[in-house]
Amino acid sequence: MRAAIYHRHGGPEVLAVEDVPDPTPGPRDVVVAVGLTALNRLDVVQRNGWYTMPGFRLPHIAGMDVAGTVALIGDEVDGVAPGDRVVVDPSLAGVPEGSKLAGRGDLYGVLGVIGATTDGGYAELCLAPATHVYQVPEHMSLEDAATFPTCHLTASHGLFDVGRLVAGETVLVHAAGSGVSIAAIQLAARAGATVLATAGTPAKLERAAGLGAAHVLNNRTGNVLEWAREVTDGRGVDMVFDHVGTALFESSLFALATHGRLVTSGNTSGDVATIPSLGFVFHHAITILGSGPYEPHEFGPAWERFCTGHFDAVVDSIEPLAEVAHAQERMQHNEVIGKILVRP
């Protein structure tokens, strides 16, 4: 099969489309003919060598968000057949024995992730446990399905399983043009929360408002803290859902109301954050929560909600496999709204 692979860390130039061996299924695996795969920032971070997940190995084929058609099944697979259109849960937690990808499910240790620690969707074929593929309904395109896994599970897990967001609360979401934030805005708004969203361009803010954000702000030209206080009548927000990290951490912290929660699920702008006032934190009973990985039982209900909820799957562009390096550059420079998809 053809795959975009890199053998060493470096810039976009290390990515090359090569012929590599086809994956073969174990007894409880499937091989998916990849229709589309979505890009994620981890693809760039690991390629550059800035950070790699425990268990990462070179050479590597990235691509965590895979939608396609089942091509082969293992001898012990039930409920999945060749020709089925599926989306793949990339987390390897809960993989049963009989799969070649079993034994990599330590949520807080060496957690395997398709496209992050094992070969993923930047290829014509992708190996997955049969337990980790979900049927794509007839009404849904594979393009829409490929936008789902990492973004919606990160957002859903952080907002609800960790942050305990409920109807009537206010939540501040940064980087409103990113896939994770696009999912978070819609999920929070549909749960009955009031969403405040920030981004760096007017186009991204307009899109956020169309997705359900009640208030939007350009975080490059506006004062996030003053604005958050103003639109909440001085009270502050109940939750900040943040995957930006360093750049907006201080303003996010001080934008919180008493008993507010800051849920952190990423560090795209940096890994160092300072708490300027412990007094503010303890006096206002502030909680800082690390989101952590989602658990196996969360994927199915989240997928069902996505399939039936008429969510907007925002696709920035669809690129051929040969253009994946250029696509990664665009994503790295924040030149996209929604997800870039690659079609092998």
Stockholm file with secondary structure:
# STOCKHOLM 1.0

chainA/1-344         MRAAIYHRHGGPEVLAVEDVPDPTPGPRDVVVAVGLTALNRLDVVQRNGWYTMPGFRLPHIAGMDVAGTVALIGDEVDGVAPGDRVVVDPSLAGVPEGSKLAGRGDLYGVLGVIGATTDGGYAELCLAPATHVYQVPEHMSLEDAATFPTCHLTASHGLFDVGRLVAGETVLVHAAGSGVSIAAIQLAARAGATVLATAGTPAKLERAAGLGAAHVLNNRTGNVLEWAREVTDGRGVDMVFDHVGTALFESSLFALATHGRLVTSGNTSGDVATIPSLGFVFHHAITILGSGPYEPHEFGPAWERFCTGHFDAVVDSIEPLAEVAHAQERMQHNEVIGKILVRP
#=GR chainA/1-344 SS CEEEEBSSCCSGGGCEEEECCCCCCCTTEEEEEEEEEECCHHHHHHHHTSCCCTTCCSSBCCCCEEEEEEEEECTTCCSCCTTCEEEECCBCTTCCTTSTTTTCBCTTSSBCBBTTTBCCSSBSEEEEEGGGEEECCTTSCHHHHHTSHHHHHHHHIIIIIITCCCTTCEEEECCTTSHHHHHHHHHHHHTTCEEEEEESSHHHHHHHHHHTCSEEEETTTSCHHHHHHHHTTTSCEEEEEESSCHHHHHHHHHTEEEEEEEEECCCTTCSCCCCSCHHHHHHTTCEEEECCCCCHHHHHHHHHHHHHTTCCCCEEEEEEGGGHHHHHHHHHTTCCSSEEEEEC
#=GC SS_cons         CEEEEBSSCCSGGGCEEEECCCCCCCTTEEEEEEEEEECCHHHHHHHHTSCCCTTCCSSBCCCCEEEEEEEEECTTCCSCCTTCEEEECCBCTTCCTTSTTTTCBCTTSSBCBBTTTBCCSSBSEEEEEGGGEEECCTTSCHHHHHTSHHHHHHHHIIIIIITCCCTTCEEEECCTTSHHHHHHHHHHHHTTCEEEEEESSHHHHHHHHHHTCSEEEETTTSCHHHHHHHHTTTSCEEEEEESSCHHHHHHHHHTEEEEEEEEECCCTTCSCCCCSCHHHHHHTTCEEEECCCCCHHHHHHHHHHHHHTTCCCCEEEEEEGGGHHHHHHHHHTTCCSSEEEEEC
//
